[in-house]
C-alpha cells in the first residue's frame, strides 16, 4: 500500500505543474496586485477537501481526533514560513514541482528546506521545537469550541467560496495570444491547453480527499503532508532506517516525478541555473521554510490546506500568519522596487518586479 503514496504524489505533482498552482503567488498577489483569484482557487481546495474529510469521518473510514492548539509556535512558524516562501520563490509543494521542472534554484531550496525541517523536528533543535509547541490551549477546533456540527462550518465555507468563485468568473476575460495547437485530443488537454484555476483546484481537492484513506491504510493517520515526509527522507539518508520511508515519503517523491512528466510533456522542462543572488535567496528561503514549517506544524499543504479543512485553530492561524509573512516579504523585496507613479515604468515593470528571480512563468488560468 505504500506505493499508493507514489501514485498520489505523481497525480498531485502533475496537476499542480500543469495548472501552475502556485500558493506563494496566491498569497503574494493579495499584497502586490490586490488580486484574490488564486487565493480563491486555494480556498476551493480547502472547501472540497473539507466535504470529503468529514464524509470519510462520518463513514468511519478515518477518525478525526482534535488536538490541542500550539498557538505560540503556530504564529511564529507561520510568519517565518510565509516570509521564507517569497525568498525561496515557492512554498514547499511549489518547490517540489518546480524542482521537477528543472529549476536549480528550487533544487537548492528543497535541499535546505528538508534539511532544516529535520534539524528542527528530530535534530539538534528538536528540543526548541518541542518547547515552543508545548505552549497550547486545550480546544483545537472551531466546531468543538462553538459546540456545533462541523457540517455547519462546511456549508458556510462552501457557500462563501462559491460566491467568491462566482465573483471571479463574472469578471471580463482577457484573451491571450497563443501558438497554434501542436497536439490533439487528450494530449492537447493534458499537456498543451491552459488549465483553469478553479478546475485545477477541484482536482487537487479530490486528490487530497483520496490521500486520507490511502494513507490511513498504511498506518499513517494523516492526509497530504510535505514537511514531515521531507524530514523523514533526510533522516533515512543519514540513518538508513527503512521504517522512516512511509507513505508520505513516497508522496513527495511522486510530486517530483509527476511534475517532471508534466513539464516534459508540455515542453516546459529545462535546466535553469540561477544567478548568485537567487542562489543565496533559495538557500536561505529553503532553510527558513524548514524552520517555520516545523514550528507551525506544517506548510501551506499540511496546515493551510489540510488542517484548515478540519477547521482546526492551528490550520487557520497558520494560514493567516503565512499570508501576513508573505506580505511582509513582498513589501521588503518586491513592492519597494516598484517604479514611482508617473515614472514611465508601466504595468510591465510592476509585473516583472512581482516575480521572484528564477521563478516560473506567471500562473495561467
SEFISE-499257 format. One record per residue: residue in three letters; y negated, x, z negated of N, C-alpha, C in turn. Coordinates in steps of 0.05 Angstrom, whole numbers, padded with zeros to 5 digits, always signed. Atoms other than C-alpha are relative to their C-alpha. Layout:
% residues N
ALAYXZYXZYXZ ...
END
This chain:
% residues 365
UNK+00024+00016+00000+00000+00000+00000-00026+00017+00000 UNK+00023-00017+00000-00047+00059-00009-00013+00002+00028 UNK+00010-00003-00027-00052+00064+00067-00018-00022+00008 UNK+00018+00022-00006-00087-00003+00068-00029+00008-00005 UNK+00027-00010+00005-00147+00032+00039-00012+00015+00024 UNK+00009-00014-00024-00150+00076+00101-00009-00019+00021 UNK+00007+00019-00021-00150+00016+00147-00025-00015-00006 UNK+00024+00014+00008-00203-00020+00107-00024+00019+00005 UNK+00021-00020-00004-00245+00044+00109-00007+00003+00029 UNK+00005-00003-00029-00236+00051+00184-00016-00024+00010 UNK+00015+00024-00008-00259-00021+00194-00029+00001-00010 UNK+00027-00001+00011-00319-00011+00148-00017+00021+00014 UNK+00015-00021-00014-00340+00055+00180-00007-00008+00028 UNK+00005+00008-00028-00333+00026+00250-00022-00021+00001 UNK+00019+00022-00001-00373-00037+00235-00028+00010-00009 UNK+00026-00010+00009-00428+00000+00197-00013+00018+00020 UNK+00011-00018-00020-00436+00052+00251-00010-00016+00025 UNK+00007+00016-00024-00437+00002+00309-00023-00019-00007 UNK+00022+00018+00007-00483-00045+00271-00024+00014-00010 UNK+00022-00016+00011-00529+00012+00248-00008-00012-00027 UNK+00006+00013+00025-00523-00019+00179-00008+00021-00020 UNK+00011-00021+00017-00568+00028+00140-00013-00012-00024 UNK+00012+00011+00024-00581+00007+00068-00025+00015-00008 UNK+00025-00015+00006-00632+00063+00059-00023-00011+00017 UNK+00020+00012-00017-00670+00035+00118-00009-00027-00009 UNK+00007+00027+00010-00666-00035+00089-00019+00002-00024 UNK+00017-00003+00024-00696-00012+00023-00027+00012+00008 UNK+00025-00014-00008-00747+00034+00057-00019-00017+00015 UNK+00017+00018-00016-00772-00019+00105-00017-00018-00017 UNK+00016+00017+00017-00796-00061+00047-00027+00013-00006 UNK+00024-00014+00007-00847-00008+00030-00016+00011+00024 UNK+00013-00014-00022-00862+00026+00096-00010-00020+00021 UNK+00009+00019-00021-00865-00032+00146-00003-00029-00010 UNK+00001+00027+00012-00863-00092+00098+00018-00019+00014 UNK-00020+00016-00015-00802-00117+00136+00024-00004-00018 UNK-00023+00006+00017-00745-00152+00099+00025-00008+00016 UNK-00023+00009-00016-00698-00165+00157+00026+00013-00009 UNK-00025-00014+00007-00647-00112+00138+00007-00004-00030 UNK-00007+00007+00027-00653-00127+00064+00013-00028-00001 UNK-00013+00026-00002-00637-00199+00081+00029+00002+00010 UNK-00028-00005-00009-00576-00175+00120+00017+00011-00022 UNK-00015-00011+00022-00555-00135+00060+00007-00022-00020 UNK-00006+00022+00019-00560-00197+00016+00020-00020+00012 UNK-00021+00016-00013-00517-00234+00067+00027+00010-00009 UNK-00025-00012+00008-00462-00185+00050+00007-00008-00029 UNK-00004+00007+00029-00472-00198-00025+00009-00030-00002 UNK-00006+00028+00002-00471-00274-00015+00028-00007+00010 UNK-00027+00004-00012-00409-00274+00030+00021+00010-00019 UNK-00020-00012+00018-00372-00228-00017+00002-00016-00026 UNK+00000+00016+00025-00392-00270-00078+00018-00024+00002 UNK-00017+00023-00004-00359-00331-00049+00029+00008-00001 UNK-00028-00009-00001-00295-00293-00035+00010+00010-00026 UNK-00008-00012+00025-00293-00256-00101+00007-00022-00021 UNK-00005+00021+00020-00299-00318-00144+00023-00019+00009 UNK-00023+00015-00009-00249-00355-00100+00026+00014-00006 UNK-00024-00015+00007-00199-00299-00109+00005+00000-00030 UNK-00003+00001+00029-00212-00300-00184+00011-00027-00008 UNK-00009+00027+00007-00203-00376-00187+00030-00004+00008 UNK-00028+00003-00009-00137-00370-00148+00019+00018-00015 UNK-00017-00018+00016-00111-00317-00197+00009+00025+00015 UNK-00008-00024-00015-00106-00263-00144-00011+00025-00013 UNK+00012-00021+00016-00154-00219-00184-00010-00013-00025 UNK+00011+00010+00025-00182-00226-00254-00025+00015-00007 UNK+00025-00013+00006-00255-00211-00263-00005+00000-00031 UNK+00005-00003+00029-00269-00184-00333-00028+00010-00005 UNK+00028-00009+00005-00342-00180-00356+00000+00024-00018 UNK+00002-00025+00016-00361-00112-00384-00028+00001-00012 UNK+00026-00004+00012-00418-00090-00429-00019+00012+00020 UNK+00020-00009-00019-00483-00073-00394-00013+00026-00010 UNK+00013-00026+00008-00503+00001-00399-00028+00002+00012 UNK+00026+00004-00012-00576-00014-00388-00016+00026+00005 UNK+00015-00025-00003-00606+00055-00400+00009+00017+00024 UNK-00011-00016-00022-00560+00093-00353-00004-00013+00027 UNK+00003+00014-00025-00565+00039-00301-00029+00002+00011 UNK+00028-00002-00009-00641+00041-00299-00007+00028+00009 UNK+00006-00028-00007-00646+00117-00299+00015+00008+00026 UNK-00016-00007-00023-00589+00126-00250-00009-00014+00026 UNK+00009+00015-00024-00614+00071-00203-00025+00012+00012 UNK+00025-00012-00009-00683+00102-00199+00005+00027+00014 UNK-00007-00026-00012-00654+00171-00185+00014-00003+00026 UNK-00015+00004-00025-00606+00145-00133-00019-00010+00022 UNK+00018+00010-00020-00660+00105-00097-00018+00021+00011 UNK+00017-00022-00009-00705+00166-00094+00016+00019+00018 UNK-00016-00020-00014-00648+00210-00070+00008-00008+00028 UNK-00010+00008-00027-00626+00168-00011-00021+00004+00022 UNK+00021-00006-00020-00693+00178+00023+00001+00029+00007 UNK-00003-00028-00005-00686+00253+00016+00024+00006+00017 UNK-00025-00006-00014-00614+00253+00040+00001-00013+00027 UNK+00000+00014-00026-00630+00207+00099+00021-00021+00002 UNK-00020+00021+00000-00578+00156+00078+00012-00003-00027 UNK-00014+00004+00025-00542+00125+00019+00028+00011+00002 UNK-00027-00012+00001-00471+00142+00000+00016-00008+00025 UNK-00015+00009-00023-00438+00099+00054-00013+00008+00026 UNK+00014-00009-00024-00492+00114+00105+00005+00030+00005 UNK-00005-00028-00003-00480+00188+00092+00028+00005+00012 UNK-00028-00002-00011-00405+00179+00105+00000-00007+00030 UNK-00003+00007-00028-00414+00142+00170-00017+00017+00019 UNK+00016-00018-00016-00469+00188+00195+00013+00027+00003 UNK-00016-00024-00002-00425+00247+00179+00020-00003+00023 UNK-00019+00005-00021-00374+00215+00226-00013+00000+00027 UNK+00015-00001-00025-00429+00213+00280-00005+00029+00009 UNK+00006-00028-00007-00437+00289+00277-00025+00011-00012 UNK+00025-00010+00012-00500+00295+00235+00007+00021-00022 UNK-00006-00021+00018-00493+00362+00200-00015-00003-00027 UNK+00015+00006+00025-00547+00342+00150+00015-00019-00018 UNK-00016+00019+00016-00503+00284+00128+00025+00014-00011 UNK-00022-00015+00011-00444+00332+00120-00008+00014-00025 UNK+00010-00015+00023-00485+00374+00072-00006-00019-00023 UNK+00006+00019+00021-00510+00313+00034+00026-00011-00012 UNK-00025+00011+00009-00439+00286+00030+00014+00020-00019 UNK-00013-00021+00017-00413+00352+00000-00012+00001-00027 UNK+00013-00002+00027-00465+00356-00055+00002-00027-00015 UNK-00004+00026+00014-00460+00281-00069+00027-00002-00014 UNK-00027+00002+00012-00385+00284-00081+00003+00021-00022 UNK-00002-00021+00020-00391+00350-00119-00015-00008-00026 UNK+00015+00007+00024-00445+00325-00167+00010-00025-00013 UNK-00013+00024+00012-00411+00258-00176+00023+00009-00018 UNK-00022-00010+00016-00350+00297-00200-00010+00015-00025 UNK+00011-00014+00023-00393+00342-00245-00009-00020-00021 UNK+00011+00019+00019-00425+00281-00276+00022-00018-00013 UNK-00020+00019+00010-00362+00238-00283+00023+00014-00016 UNK-00023-00013+00013-00308+00288-00303-00004+00030-00005 UNK+00005-00029+00003-00340+00357-00303-00018+00007-00024 UNK+00016-00010+00022-00389+00395-00348-00020-00020-00011 UNK+00020+00020+00009-00439+00337-00351+00012-00027-00006 UNK-00013+00026+00006-00388+00282-00365-00008-00010-00027 UNK+00008+00009+00027-00408+00281-00438-00027-00013+00000 UNK+00027+00012-00002-00480+00268-00420+00001-00028+00013 UNK-00003+00026-00013-00459+00212-00373+00011-00021-00019 UNK-00012+00019+00019-00415+00180-00426-00020-00008-00022 UNK+00020+00006+00020-00471+00185-00477-00020-00019+00010 UNK+00020+00018-00012-00521+00152-00431+00012-00028+00004 UNK-00012+00026-00006-00472+00097-00412+00010-00014-00025 UNK-00008+00012+00025-00455+00084-00484-00022-00018-00012 UNK+00022+00016+00009-00523+00052-00495+00002-00027+00015 UNK-00006+00025-00014-00504-00020-00479-00009-00025-00016 UNK+00002+00027+00012-00515-00094-00492+00026-00014+00006 UNK-00027+00011-00002-00454-00137-00501+00004-00018+00025 UNK-00003+00019-00022-00465-00192-00449-00006+00014+00026 UNK+00003-00016-00024-00456-00164-00379-00005-00016+00025 UNK+00004+00016-00025-00463-00223-00330-00020-00022-00006 UNK+00020+00021+00002-00516-00275-00316+00013-00027-00009 UNK-00012+00026+00007-00468-00334-00320+00012-00001-00028 UNK-00010+00000+00028-00439-00312-00387-00024-00004-00019 UNK+00023+00004+00017-00509-00309-00417-00011-00028+00002 UNK+00010+00027-00005-00531-00375-00385+00021-00021-00007 UNK-00022+00019+00007-00463-00406-00403+00003-00021+00022 UNK-00004+00019-00022-00456-00437-00334+00023+00011+00018 UNK-00020-00008-00019-00404-00435-00279-00012+00020+00019 UNK+00011-00019-00020-00412-00375-00233-00005-00013+00027 UNK+00003+00013-00026-00406-00423-00175-00028-00012+00004 UNK+00028+00009-00002-00476-00449-00191-00017+00023+00011 UNK+00015-00024-00010-00503-00379-00181+00008+00007+00028 UNK-00009-00004-00028-00461-00371-00118-00015-00018+00019 UNK+00014+00019-00017-00492-00434-00090-00029+00006+00003 UNK+00029-00007-00001-00563-00414-00108-00005+00025+00017 UNK+00003-00025-00016-00554-00344-00079+00004-00006+00030 UNK-00006+00006-00028-00523-00371-00015-00022-00016+00013 UNK+00022+00016-00011-00579-00422-00006-00024+00017+00005 UNK+00023-00018-00003-00633-00370-00017+00003+00019+00023 UNK-00004-00018-00022-00602-00321+00031+00000-00015+00026 UNK+00000+00016-00025-00590-00376+00082-00028-00006+00010 UNK+00028+00006-00007-00664-00394+00080-00014+00026+00011 UNK+00012-00025-00009-00684-00320+00088+00010+00007+00028 UNK-00010-00005-00027-00638-00313+00148-00013-00018+00020 UNK+00013+00020-00018-00667-00376+00179-00028+00009+00006 UNK+00028-00010-00004-00737-00347+00169-00001+00022+00021 UNK+00000-00022-00019-00719-00284+00207+00009-00008+00028 UNK-00010+00009-00026-00681-00319+00262-00021-00016+00016 UNK+00021+00016-00013-00742-00363+00276-00023+00018+00011 UNK+00021-00018-00010-00786-00302+00289+00004+00005+00029 UNK-00003-00007-00029-00801-00285+00362+00017+00025+00004 UNK-00017-00023-00006-00750-00238+00392-00014+00017+00022 UNK+00011-00019-00019-00772-00176+00429+00023+00012+00017 UNK-00020-00010-00018-00732-00157+00490-00005+00030+00006 UNK+00003-00029-00005-00720-00082+00495+00015+00008+00026 UNK-00012-00010-00025-00705-00046+00560+00026+00014-00006 UNK-00026-00012+00004-00633-00025+00566+00013+00009+00026 UNK-00014-00008-00024-00589+00012+00615+00020-00020+00008 UNK-00021+00019-00008-00541-00029+00657+00026+00006-00014 UNK-00026-00003+00014-00474-00041+00623+00019+00016+00017 UNK-00021-00016-00014-00421+00010+00640+00028-00008-00008 UNK-00026+00010+00008-00365-00026+00604+00000-00030+00002 UNK-00003+00029-00002-00339-00097+00607+00019-00010-00021 UNK-00019+00012+00018-00301-00145+00563-00003+00009-00028 UNK+00000-00008+00028-00281-00124+00494-00012+00027-00005 UNK+00012-00026+00002-00301-00052+00506-00030-00001-00001 UNK+00029+00003-00001-00372-00074+00522-00010-00011-00027 UNK+00008+00012+00025-00375-00117+00459+00002+00020-00023 UNK-00005-00018+00023-00346-00064+00413-00017+00026+00001 UNK+00012-00026-00001-00379-00001+00439-00027+00002+00014 UNK+00025-00002-00015-00440-00018+00481-00021-00021-00007 UNK+00019+00022+00006-00472-00085+00465-00012+00004-00029 UNK+00012-00002+00027-00522-00080+00406+00010-00023-00018 UNK-00011+00020+00019-00496-00116+00345-00023-00013-00015 UNK+00019+00015+00016-00536-00170+00310+00002+00008-00030 UNK+00000-00008+00028-00556-00151+00238+00015-00019-00017 UNK-00012+00020+00018-00533-00216+00207+00030-00003+00006 UNK-00029+00001-00007-00467-00219+00245+00014+00024-00012 UNK-00011-00024+00012-00454-00147+00223+00004-00004-00030 UNK-00001+00004+00029-00469-00167+00151+00023-00019-00007 UNK-00022+00019+00006-00419-00225+00153+00027+00015+00002 UNK-00025-00015-00003-00364-00179+00179+00004+00019-00023 UNK-00002-00019+00022-00379-00127+00125+00007-00016-00026 UNK-00007+00016+00023-00377-00183+00073+00030-00008+00000 UNK-00028+00006-00002-00308-00204+00098+00018+00024-00006 UNK-00015-00025+00006-00283-00132+00095-00001+00005-00030 UNK+00003-00004+00029-00310-00128+00024+00018-00019-00016 UNK-00018+00019+00013-00271-00190+00005+00029+00009+00002 UNK-00027-00010-00005-00207-00163+00036+00007+00024-00018 UNK-00005-00024+00016-00215-00099-00004+00011-00007-00028 UNK-00008+00007+00028-00205-00135-00071+00031-00003-00003 UNK-00029+00003+00005-00132-00159-00065+00016+00024+00009 UNK-00014-00024-00009-00111-00097-00025-00002+00022-00020 UNK+00003-00021+00020-00139-00050-00077+00015-00007-00026 UNK-00014+00009+00024-00111-00091-00135+00030+00003+00002 UNK-00029-00002-00004-00042-00089-00104+00010+00028-00006 UNK-00008-00027+00006-00042-00014-00115-00006+00008-00029 UNK+00006-00006+00027-00064-00018-00187-00029+00008-00005 UNK+00028-00006+00002-00137-00002-00173-00015-00026-00002 UNK+00012+00026+00005-00173-00062-00203-00030+00000+00006 UNK+00028+00000-00009-00237-00060-00162+00000-00006+00030 UNK+00003+00004-00028-00265-00075-00094-00010+00026+00014 UNK+00011-00024-00013-00304-00028-00048-00014+00017-00020 UNK+00013-00019+00017-00329+00034-00082+00000+00028+00013 UNK+00002-00025-00014-00353+00102-00059-00002+00024-00019 UNK+00006-00023+00018-00375+00146-00118+00025+00010-00014 UNK-00024-00009+00013-00311+00148-00159+00021+00012+00019 UNK-00018-00012-00019-00267+00159-00098-00009+00027+00010 UNK+00011-00026-00009-00313+00215-00075+00005+00021-00022 UNK-00005-00018+00022-00308+00247-00144+00030+00006-00002 UNK-00029-00004+00001-00232+00238-00144+00009+00019+00022 UNK-00007-00018-00022-00228+00273-00076-00006+00029-00007 UNK+00008-00027+00008-00265+00333-00103+00019+00011-00021 UNK-00019-00008+00022-00221+00335-00166+00028+00006+00011 UNK-00026-00005-00012-00159+00331-00123+00001+00027+00014 UNK+00001-00025-00014-00181+00390-00081+00000+00024-00020 UNK+00001-00021+00020-00193+00430-00145+00026+00003-00015 UNK-00024+00000+00018-00132+00410-00186+00026-00004+00014 UNK-00025+00006-00014-00081+00387-00134+00015-00023-00013 UNK-00013+00023+00013-00066+00326-00178+00001-00023+00020 UNK-00004+00021-00020-00037+00276-00128-00007-00028-00011 UNK+00006+00026+00011-00049+00218-00176-00029-00008+00004 UNK+00028+00006-00005-00123+00224-00161-00004-00013+00028 UNK+00003+00011-00027-00111+00204-00089+00009-00030+00000 UNK-00006+00028+00002-00115+00129-00097-00011-00015+00024 UNK+00009+00017-00022-00134+00070-00053-00029+00007+00008 UNK+00028-00006-00006-00208+00089-00059-00004+00025+00016 UNK+00002-00025-00015-00198+00159-00033+00007-00005+00029 UNK-00007+00007-00027-00163+00131+00028-00023-00016+00013 UNK+00022+00016-00011-00221+00083+00036-00023+00018+00011 UNK+00022-00016-00009-00275+00137+00040+00008+00018+00024 UNK-00009-00015-00024-00232+00179+00088+00000-00018+00024 UNK+00000+00019-00023-00225+00117+00131-00027-00005+00011 UNK+00027+00004-00009-00300+00108+00134-00008+00022+00020 UNK+00006-00022-00019-00306+00177+00166+00015-00004+00026 UNK-00015+00004-00024-00251+00161+00215-00011-00023+00017 UNK+00010+00023-00014-00278+00093+00233-00027+00005+00013 UNK+00026-00006-00011-00349+00117+00244+00003+00020+00023 UNK-00005-00019-00022-00323+00175+00287+00010-00015+00025 UNK-00010+00016-00023-00284+00126+00331-00022-00016+00013 UNK+00022+00016-00011-00345+00081+00338-00020+00018+00015 UNK+00020-00018-00013-00392+00139+00354+00011+00012+00026 UNK-00012-00011-00025-00344+00170+00405+00001-00022+00022 UNK-00003+00021-00019-00331+00103+00438-00027-00009+00012 UNK+00026+00009-00010-00405+00087+00444-00017+00023+00012 UNK+00014-00023-00010-00425+00157+00466-00022+00010-00018 UNK+00020-00008+00018-00466+00168+00404+00008+00025-00017 UNK-00008-00023+00016-00426+00225+00374-00010+00026+00013 UNK+00006-00027-00009-00455+00294+00380-00008+00016-00025 UNK+00007-00017+00023-00464+00352+00332-00030+00005+00001 UNK+00029-00004+00002-00536+00354+00309-00006+00017-00025 UNK+00006-00019+00021-00558+00414+00268-00029-00003-00009 UNK+00027+00005+00010-00619+00401+00224-00015+00026-00003 UNK+00016-00023+00006-00677+00448+00211+00003+00007-00029 UNK-00004-00010+00028-00683+00487+00146-00011-00020-00020 UNK+00012+00019+00019-00728+00435+00113+00019-00024-00004 UNK-00019+00023+00002-00678+00379+00128+00025+00009-00015 UNK-00023-00010+00015-00621+00423+00102-00005-00002-00030 UNK+00006+00001+00029-00656+00430+00035-00002-00028-00011 UNK+00001+00028+00008-00671+00356+00032+00027-00013-00002 UNK-00027+00011+00000-00600+00338+00049+00016+00010-00024 UNK-00014-00011+00023-00571+00384-00004-00010-00011-00026 UNK+00012+00011+00024-00620+00362-00057+00004-00030-00003 UNK-00004+00029+00001-00616+00289-00039+00029-00008-00006 UNK-00028+00006+00006-00540+00290-00039+00007+00005-00029 UNK-00005-00006+00028-00538+00323-00108-00012-00021-00018 UNK+00013+00021+00017-00587+00272-00137+00015-00027+00004 UNK-00016+00024-00004-00546+00216-00106+00025+00000-00018 UNK-00024-00002+00017-00484+00241-00143-00008-00004-00029 UNK+00009+00003+00027-00523+00245-00208-00007-00029-00006 UNK+00009+00027+00004-00555+00177-00200+00022-00020+00000 UNK-00023+00019-00002-00492+00141-00178+00018+00001-00024 UNK-00018-00003+00024-00451+00169-00236-00013-00013-00024 UNK+00013+00012+00022-00503+00148-00286-00001-00031+00002 UNK+00004+00029-00004-00515+00079-00256+00027-00015+00001 UNK-00026+00013-00002-00440+00066-00249+00007-00009+00028 UNK-00006+00007-00027-00442+00060-00174-00023+00005+00018 UNK+00021-00005-00021-00481+00069-00109-00009-00027+00011 UNK+00009+00025-00013-00510+00018-00061+00023-00018+00007 UNK-00023+00017-00005-00439-00006-00048+00011-00010-00027 UNK-00013+00008+00025-00406-00006-00117-00018-00016-00018 UNK+00018+00014+00017-00468-00030-00153-00015-00022+00015 UNK+00019+00018-00013-00518-00062-00105+00014-00021+00017 UNK-00014+00018-00017-00465-00096-00063+00023-00014-00014 UNK-00023+00012+00012-00403-00107-00105-00005-00012-00028 UNK+00007+00010+00026-00429-00114-00176-00019-00024+00001 UNK+00018+00023-00004-00485-00160-00152+00015-00025+00008 UNK-00016+00023-00008-00433-00205-00120+00014-00013-00024 UNK-00011+00011+00025-00404-00214-00190-00021-00010-00020 UNK+00023+00008+00017-00473-00229-00219-00001+00016-00026 UNK+00001-00017+00024-00469-00170-00267-00029+00010-00003 UNK+00026-00011+00005-00532-00145-00300-00002+00028+00011 UNK+00000-00028-00010-00512-00074-00281-00006+00000+00030 UNK+00004+00000-00029-00509-00091-00207-00028-00007+00008 UNK+00027+00009-00007-00575-00129-00203-00022+00019-00010 UNK+00019-00019+00010-00612-00080-00247+00000+00025+00017 UNK-00002-00023-00017-00586-00022-00205-00014-00005+00027 UNK+00012+00006-00026-00607-00057-00141-00031+00001-00002 UNK+00029+00000+00003-00678-00068-00166-00011+00029-00003 UNK+00009-00028+00006-00684+00004-00192+00003+00018+00025 UNK-00003-00016-00025-00656+00033-00127-00022-00006+00020 UNK+00022+00007-00018-00708-00005-00087-00026+00013-00010 UNK+00024-00013+00011-00763+00020-00134+00001+00030+00004 UNK-00002-00028-00005-00737+00091-00129-00004+00007+00029 UNK+00005-00004-00029-00736+00086-00053-00029-00003+00006 UNK+00028+00003-00005-00807+00061-00054-00016+00024-00009 UNK+00014-00024+00010-00830+00120-00096+00004+00023+00019 UNK-00005-00022-00019-00796+00169-00049-00014-00004+00026 UNK+00014+00006-00025-00824+00134+00012-00029+00006-00002 UNK+00029-00005+00004-00894+00138-00017-00006+00031+00001 UNK+00004-00029+00002-00886+00213-00031+00007+00015+00025 UNK-00010-00015-00023-00850+00234+00032-00006-00012+00027 UNK+00004+00013-00026-00866+00184+00087-00027-00012+00003 UNK+00025+00015-00003-00926+00140+00074-00025+00017-00002 UNK+00023-00018+00002-00972+00198+00056-00005+00014+00026 UNK+00003-00013-00026-00960+00224+00127-00011-00019+00021 UNK+00011+00019-00019-00987+00161+00159-00028+00008+00008 UNK+00027-00006-00008-01049+00173+00201-00020-00020-00011 UNK+00020+00018+00010-01113+00142+00173-00006-00021+00022 UNK+00007+00021-00019-01135+00076+00205-00022+00010+00019 UNK+00019-00008-00020-01172+00089+00270+00002+00029+00009 UNK-00002-00028-00008-01147+00160+00277+00013+00004+00027 UNK-00013-00002-00026-01110+00143+00341+00029+00006-00002 UNK-00029-00005+00003-01041+00155+00311+00017-00021+00012 UNK-00014+00022-00013-01019+00086+00332+00026-00006-00014 UNK-00024+00010+00012-00956+00048+00315+00023+00020+00004 UNK-00021-00018-00005-00912+00100+00346+00001+00023-00020 UNK+00002-00021+00020-00937+00153+00298+00011-00009-00027 UNK-00010+00011+00025-00922+00108+00239+00030-00002+00000 UNK-00029+00003-00002-00853+00093+00264+00014+00027-00002 UNK-00012-00026+00001-00838+00166+00274-00001+00012-00028 UNK+00002-00010+00027-00862+00183+00204+00019-00014-00019 UNK-00017+00016+00018-00820+00128+00174+00029+00008+00002 UNK-00028-00007-00003-00756+00160+00199+00004+00028-00010 UNK-00005-00027+00011-00729+00219+00158+00010+00019+00021 UNK-00010-00020-00019-00716+00283+00195+00030+00001+00000 UNK-00029-00002-00002-00645+00286+00220+00014-00027-00002 UNK-00012+00026+00003-00635+00211+00211+00008-00011+00027 UNK-00009+00012-00025-00601+00168+00263-00022-00017+00012 UNK+00019+00016-00014-00638+00124+00312-00006-00025-00016 UNK+00007+00023+00015-00673+00062+00286+00022-00021+00001 UNK-00021+00021+00001-00628+00004+00266-00004-00020+00023 UNK+00001+00020-00021-00611-00045+00321+00008-00027-00011 UNK-00006+00027+00009-00609-00120+00311+00012-00017+00022 
END
